[in-house]
Amino acid sequence: MNREPTLATKTYTKGGETFRIRVEGGLHKIGSQSPYFTITATIDRKTGNGRWVDDSCGCCHEEIERCFPGRFSDLIAMHLSHFAPGEEGLPMHGIANGVYWLAGALPGNLGERFHGGNSKQHCGGEYREPTPDECLGILAKHLRISEAEARDLRDRFLEASATLVRTNEDTAKAEARAKLAADKAGAALQAMKDRIETLAALACGGPEGFDAARTKALDEFDAFLRAQVENLAAAKAARDTLAIQIEVRKAAKALVHDDFAAFVAARADRMKAEAEACIAKHGLRVFE
């Protein structure tokens, strides 16, 4: 197994203490997977007796940027992006994560229940849900585009978000109507069963009771069948409407996905050029 390549080291002081940082990075390959960009750091702290002890490690990107201003900004931006044929520089889960943050930036959230705007995280020194503007900023970083481009992208999906909100509302109404129709048919059937038990009890009162119960049963069952035919037809119509509405919603979501994917695909050449430039600048190599 290859060690993660060291890109830079530095000893520095902060808050009256001495630290040393080792920046590591390259193209990480795990098993048969294609490699992806990574940049991390290992930070040690010097104790009062001169010993170095572990302080922190991992994606310490803010500390890397503080110690090496601008030097690794491009690689930090590329962190976790793919480097595979046809996907050079594409952010990992580029479409899914992108739509997730786009939804958080949009009014109506693309009709999504879960999106970037309701995922609590550290924002501005607080642990809270990001604002729509903060979601937009995260989207811009994810796609490595300017905030102006991100705003244009958001504006392109305003109508789609409103459409998905309406389809969600229509689907919810269709679900409610389908349930109401099914419940009505079920309640009618149960009422008929209860009535049959009552008439059966009357039939136990002798021949006269049996004849009267039989006549009532036939009349009531005939009325029940006519009403139940209408109930079942209404239930089927409600289910059919719900099925259509679900397909409408799926189609609207697919259109958003395809439009977003097209936006990313249109920037494939730029992403590839950024990836190749980053590799050349830092002399990155594949490690496992």
C-alpha positions as CSV (number, residue, x, y, z in Angstrom):
1,M,0.0,0.0,0.0
2,N,1.4,3.4,-1.0
3,R,1.6,6.2,1.6
4,E,-0.4,9.3,0.9
5,P,2.1,11.6,-0.8
6,T,3.3,14.6,1.3
7,L,2.8,17.9,-0.6
8,A,4.1,20.4,2.0
9,T,5.1,20.7,5.7
10,K,5.4,23.7,7.9
11,T,6.0,24.6,11.6
12,Y,4.0,27.6,12.9
13,T,2.7,29.1,16.1
14,K,-1.0,29.8,17.0
15,G,-2.4,31.0,20.2
16,G,1.0,30.8,21.9
17,E,1.5,27.1,20.9
18,T,3.7,25.5,18.3
19,F,2.3,23.2,15.6
20,R,3.5,21.4,12.5
21,I,1.4,20.6,9.6
22,R,1.9,18.0,6.9
23,V,-0.3,18.4,3.9
24,E,-1.0,15.2,2.1
25,G,-2.8,14.5,-1.2
26,G,-3.0,13.0,-4.6
27,L,-5.3,10.7,-6.6
28,H,-6.6,8.1,-4.2
29,K,-7.5,4.7,-5.6
30,I,-9.4,2.2,-3.6
31,G,-9.4,-1.3,-5.0
32,S,-10.9,-1.4,-8.5
33,Q,-12.5,2.0,-8.2
34,S,-11.3,4.9,-10.3
35,P,-9.0,7.4,-8.5
36,Y,-10.3,10.6,-7.0
37,F,-8.7,13.8,-5.8
38,T,-7.9,14.2,-2.1
39,I,-6.1,16.7,0.1
40,T,-5.9,16.2,3.9
41,A,-3.6,17.2,6.7
42,T,-1.9,15.8,9.8
43,I,-1.3,18.4,12.5
44,D,0.9,17.8,15.5
45,R,1.3,20.0,18.6
46,K,4.5,20.6,20.6
47,T,4.1,20.1,24.3
48,G,5.9,21.9,27.1
49,N,8.5,19.2,27.4
50,G,9.3,19.4,23.6
51,R,7.4,16.3,22.6
52,W,5.2,16.3,19.5
53,V,1.7,14.9,20.0
54,D,-1.3,14.3,17.7
55,D,-3.5,17.4,17.5
56,S,-5.8,16.8,14.5
57,C,-6.1,15.3,11.1
58,G,-8.4,14.9,8.1
59,C,-10.0,17.5,5.9
60,C,-8.4,20.5,7.7
61,H,-8.9,22.7,4.6
62,E,-9.3,25.9,6.5
63,E,-6.0,25.3,8.3
64,I,-4.2,24.3,5.1
65,E,-5.4,27.5,3.5
66,R,-4.3,29.5,6.5
67,C,-0.8,28.0,6.5
68,F,-0.4,28.1,2.7
69,P,-2.6,30.9,1.4
70,G,-3.7,30.2,-2.2
71,R,-1.2,27.4,-2.7
72,F,-3.6,24.5,-2.5
73,S,-6.9,26.3,-3.2
74,D,-7.3,24.5,-6.5
75,L,-6.7,21.1,-5.0
76,I,-9.1,21.9,-2.1
77,A,-11.7,22.8,-4.7
78,M,-11.0,19.5,-6.5
79,H,-11.2,17.4,-3.3
80,L,-13.3,14.2,-3.8
81,S,-13.7,14.9,-7.6
82,H,-13.3,12.0,-10.0
83,F,-10.4,11.4,-12.3
84,A,-11.7,8.6,-14.5
85,P,-12.1,8.6,-18.3
86,G,-15.0,10.8,-19.2
87,E,-15.3,12.0,-15.6
88,E,-12.1,14.0,-15.2
89,G,-12.8,16.6,-12.6
90,L,-16.4,15.7,-12.1
91,P,-17.5,16.2,-8.5
92,M,-18.3,13.0,-6.7
93,H,-22.0,12.3,-6.9
94,G,-22.1,15.5,-8.9
95,I,-25.7,15.4,-10.1
96,A,-27.3,14.0,-6.9
97,N,-25.4,16.3,-4.5
98,G,-25.9,19.2,-6.9
99,V,-29.7,18.9,-7.1
100,Y,-29.7,18.4,-3.3
101,W,-28.1,21.8,-2.7
102,L,-30.0,23.5,-5.6
103,A,-33.2,22.4,-3.9
104,G,-32.1,24.0,-0.7
105,A,-31.5,27.3,-2.5
106,L,-34.9,27.4,-4.3
107,P,-38.3,28.5,-3.1
108,G,-40.3,25.4,-2.7
109,N,-37.1,23.3,-2.6
110,L,-38.0,21.5,-5.8
111,G,-40.8,19.8,-3.9
112,E,-38.2,17.7,-2.0
113,R,-38.8,16.6,1.6
114,F,-35.0,16.3,2.2
115,H,-32.7,18.9,0.8
116,G,-29.6,21.0,1.7
117,G,-31.8,23.7,3.3
118,N,-33.0,21.4,6.1
119,S,-29.7,19.6,6.8
120,K,-28.2,21.0,10.0
121,Q,-24.5,21.6,9.9
122,H,-21.9,24.1,11.0
123,C,-22.7,27.4,9.3
124,G,-21.2,30.8,10.3
125,G,-20.0,29.4,13.7
126,E,-23.4,27.9,14.5
127,Y,-24.9,24.5,14.2
128,R,-28.1,25.1,12.2
129,E,-29.8,24.7,8.9
130,P,-28.2,26.6,6.0
131,T,-30.0,29.6,4.5
132,P,-30.9,29.5,0.8
133,D,-28.0,31.8,0.0
134,E,-25.6,29.5,2.0
135,C,-27.0,26.5,0.0
136,L,-26.3,28.4,-3.2
137,G,-22.7,29.0,-2.0
138,I,-22.2,25.3,-1.3
139,L,-23.6,24.5,-4.7
140,A,-21.2,26.9,-6.3
141,K,-18.2,25.2,-4.5
142,H,-19.5,21.8,-5.3
143,L,-19.6,22.5,-9.1
144,R,-16.6,24.9,-9.0
145,I,-18.6,27.7,-10.5
146,S,-18.9,31.3,-9.6
147,E,-21.8,32.5,-7.4
148,A,-23.1,34.5,-10.3
149,E,-23.3,31.3,-12.4
150,A,-24.9,29.5,-9.4
151,R,-27.6,32.3,-9.2
152,D,-28.3,31.9,-12.9
153,L,-28.6,28.1,-12.5
154,R,-31.0,28.6,-9.6
155,D,-33.1,31.0,-11.6
156,R,-33.3,28.5,-14.4
157,F,-35.1,26.1,-12.0
158,L,-37.5,28.5,-10.4
159,E,-40.4,27.4,-12.6
160,A,-39.5,23.7,-12.2
161,S,-39.5,24.1,-8.4
162,A,-43.0,25.7,-8.5
163,T,-44.2,22.9,-10.8
164,L,-42.9,20.2,-8.5
165,V,-44.6,21.9,-5.5
166,R,-47.9,21.9,-7.4
167,T,-47.5,18.2,-8.4
168,N,-46.8,17.3,-4.8
169,E,-50.0,19.1,-3.7
170,D,-52.0,17.4,-6.5
171,T,-50.5,14.0,-5.6
172,A,-51.4,14.5,-1.9
173,K,-55.0,15.4,-2.9
174,A,-55.2,12.4,-5.1
175,E,-53.9,10.2,-2.3
176,A,-56.5,11.6,0.0
177,R,-59.3,11.1,-2.5
178,A,-58.2,7.5,-3.2
179,K,-58.1,6.7,0.5
180,L,-61.5,8.3,1.1
181,A,-63.0,6.3,-1.7
182,A,-61.4,3.0,-0.5
183,D,-62.5,3.7,3.1
184,K,-66.1,4.4,1.9
185,A,-66.3,1.1,0.0
186,G,-64.8,-0.7,3.0
187,A,-67.2,0.9,5.4
188,A,-70.2,0.0,3.2
189,L,-69.0,-3.7,3.1
190,Q,-68.6,-3.8,6.9
191,A,-72.0,-2.2,7.4
192,M,-73.6,-4.9,5.2
193,K,-71.8,-7.6,7.1
194,D,-73.2,-6.2,10.4
195,R,-76.7,-6.0,8.9
196,I,-76.5,-9.6,7.8
197,E,-75.7,-10.6,11.3
198,T,-78.7,-8.6,12.6
199,L,-81.0,-10.2,10.0
200,A,-79.6,-13.7,10.8
201,A,-80.6,-13.1,14.4
202,L,-84.2,-12.2,13.3
203,A,-84.4,-15.4,11.2
204,C,-83.9,-17.4,14.4
205,G,-87.4,-16.3,15.6
206,G,-89.3,-18.9,13.6
207,P,-90.8,-19.2,10.1
208,E,-92.4,-15.8,10.1
209,G,-89.2,-14.2,11.3
210,F,-87.2,-16.1,8.7
211,D,-89.4,-15.0,5.9
212,A,-89.3,-11.4,7.0
213,A,-85.6,-11.5,7.4
214,R,-85.1,-13.1,4.0
215,T,-87.2,-10.4,2.3
216,K,-85.3,-7.6,4.1
217,A,-82.0,-9.3,3.3
218,L,-82.7,-9.6,-0.4
219,D,-83.9,-6.0,-0.6
220,E,-81.0,-4.6,1.3
221,F,-78.4,-6.7,-0.4
222,D,-79.7,-5.6,-3.8
223,A,-79.4,-1.9,-2.7
224,F,-75.9,-2.6,-1.3
225,L,-74.7,-4.2,-4.5
226,R,-75.9,-1.2,-6.6
227,A,-74.3,1.3,-4.2
228,Q,-71.1,-0.8,-3.9
229,V,-70.7,-0.9,-7.7
230,E,-70.6,2.9,-7.6
231,N,-68.3,2.9,-4.6
232,L,-65.8,0.5,-6.2
233,A,-65.9,2.4,-9.5
234,A,-65.2,5.6,-7.6
235,A,-62.3,3.9,-5.7
236,K,-60.8,2.7,-9.0
237,A,-61.1,6.1,-10.6
238,A,-59.4,7.6,-7.6
239,R,-56.6,5.1,-7.8
240,D,-56.2,5.7,-11.5
241,T,-56.0,9.4,-11.0
242,L,-53.4,8.9,-8.3
243,A,-51.3,6.6,-10.5
244,I,-51.4,9.3,-13.3
245,Q,-50.4,12.0,-10.8
246,I,-47.5,9.9,-9.5
247,E,-46.2,9.5,-13.1
248,V,-46.6,13.3,-13.7
249,R,-44.5,13.9,-10.6
250,K,-41.8,11.4,-11.7
251,A,-41.6,13.0,-15.1
252,A,-41.2,16.5,-13.6
253,K,-38.4,15.2,-11.3
254,A,-36.7,13.4,-14.2
255,L,-36.8,16.6,-16.2
256,V,-35.1,18.5,-13.4
257,H,-32.4,15.7,-13.1
258,D,-31.8,15.7,-16.9
259,D,-31.6,19.5,-17.1
260,F,-29.1,19.6,-14.2
261,A,-27.1,16.8,-15.8
262,A,-27.0,18.7,-19.1
263,F,-25.7,21.8,-17.2
264,V,-22.9,19.8,-15.7
265,A,-22.1,18.0,-19.0
266,A,-21.8,21.3,-20.7
267,R,-18.9,22.1,-18.3
268,A,-17.1,18.8,-18.8
269,D,-14.2,20.2,-20.8
270,R,-13.6,22.9,-18.3
271,M,-13.7,20.5,-15.4
272,K,-11.2,18.2,-17.2
273,A,-8.9,21.1,-17.9
274,E,-9.0,22.1,-14.2
275,A,-8.3,18.5,-13.2
276,E,-5.3,18.2,-15.5
277,A,-3.9,21.6,-14.5
278,C,-4.2,20.7,-10.8
279,I,-2.3,17.4,-11.3
280,A,0.4,19.2,-13.3
281,K,0.8,22.0,-10.8
282,H,1.2,19.8,-7.7
283,G,2.7,16.7,-9.3
284,L,-0.1,14.5,-8.1
285,R,0.2,10.8,-8.4
286,V,-2.1,7.8,-7.8
287,F,-1.8,6.1,-4.4
288,E,-3.7,3.3,-2.8
